[in-house]
Amino acid sequence: MIETKQKDADIKLRIREIVESRGGNASKLARQMNIKEPYFASILNSQDKGVSATLLKAFARIGININLLLSGIGNMN
């Protein structure tokens, strides 16, 4: 359980880096991914919420390398 929470925290850190690299506007990025802004904000701001497959798929749709999100290895695009 602790390992899963740490993995989610690592992924969320990489998501925040992606948000920053794309102008720092999480709401705009959520709209680009066709994800509801409150849902995206809750993922980023809650330690209790994990990263869902739906969110990962949304990042893939906008060209983000999922391997980077999951492992920290690879290029963003």
C-alpha positions as CSV (number, residue, x, y, z in Angstrom):
1,M,0.0,0.0,0.0
2,I,2.8,2.4,0.9
3,E,4.6,1.6,-2.3
4,T,1.4,2.4,-4.4
5,K,1.0,5.7,-2.6
6,Q,4.6,6.6,-3.4
7,K,4.2,5.6,-7.0
8,D,1.1,7.8,-7.3
9,A,3.0,10.7,-5.6
10,D,5.9,10.2,-8.1
11,I,3.4,10.2,-11.1
12,K,1.7,13.3,-9.7
13,L,5.0,15.1,-9.5
14,R,5.7,14.3,-13.1
15,I,2.2,15.5,-14.0
16,R,2.9,18.8,-12.3
17,E,6.1,19.1,-14.3
18,I,4.1,18.5,-17.5
19,V,1.6,21.2,-16.4
20,E,4.5,23.6,-15.8
21,S,6.1,22.8,-19.2
22,R,2.8,23.5,-20.9
23,G,2.4,27.0,-19.4
24,G,1.4,26.2,-15.8
25,N,-2.3,26.2,-16.3
26,A,-3.8,22.9,-15.0
27,S,-7.3,23.9,-16.0
28,K,-6.3,24.5,-19.6
29,L,-4.5,21.2,-19.8
30,A,-7.5,19.4,-18.3
31,R,-9.7,20.9,-21.1
32,Q,-7.2,19.9,-23.7
33,M,-7.4,16.3,-22.4
34,N,-11.2,16.4,-22.2
35,I,-11.0,15.8,-18.5
36,K,-13.2,17.7,-16.0
37,E,-11.2,20.4,-14.3
38,P,-12.4,19.6,-10.8
39,Y,-11.4,15.9,-11.3
40,F,-8.0,16.8,-12.5
41,A,-7.5,19.3,-9.7
42,S,-8.6,16.7,-7.1
43,I,-6.1,14.2,-8.5
44,L,-3.2,16.7,-8.3
45,N,-4.2,18.0,-4.8
46,S,-5.3,14.9,-2.9
47,Q,-2.9,12.6,-1.3
48,D,-5.6,10.0,-1.0
49,K,-6.6,9.9,-4.7
50,G,-4.6,7.7,-7.0
51,V,-3.8,8.2,-10.6
52,S,-6.4,6.4,-12.8
53,A,-6.0,4.6,-16.1
54,T,-8.5,7.1,-17.5
55,L,-6.1,10.0,-16.7
56,L,-3.2,8.2,-18.2
57,K,-5.1,7.5,-21.4
58,A,-6.0,11.2,-21.5
59,F,-2.4,12.1,-21.4
60,A,-1.6,9.6,-24.2
61,R,-4.3,11.3,-26.3
62,I,-2.5,14.6,-26.2
63,G,0.9,13.0,-27.0
64,I,2.5,12.6,-23.6
65,N,4.7,9.5,-23.2
66,I,3.0,7.3,-20.6
67,N,6.2,5.5,-19.9
68,L,7.6,8.8,-18.6
69,L,4.6,9.3,-16.3
70,L,4.8,5.8,-14.9
71,S,8.6,5.4,-14.6
72,G,10.2,8.7,-15.1
73,I,12.1,7.3,-18.0
74,G,11.9,8.7,-21.5
75,N,11.0,11.9,-23.3
76,M,7.8,13.8,-22.6
77,N,6.4,13.4,-26.1
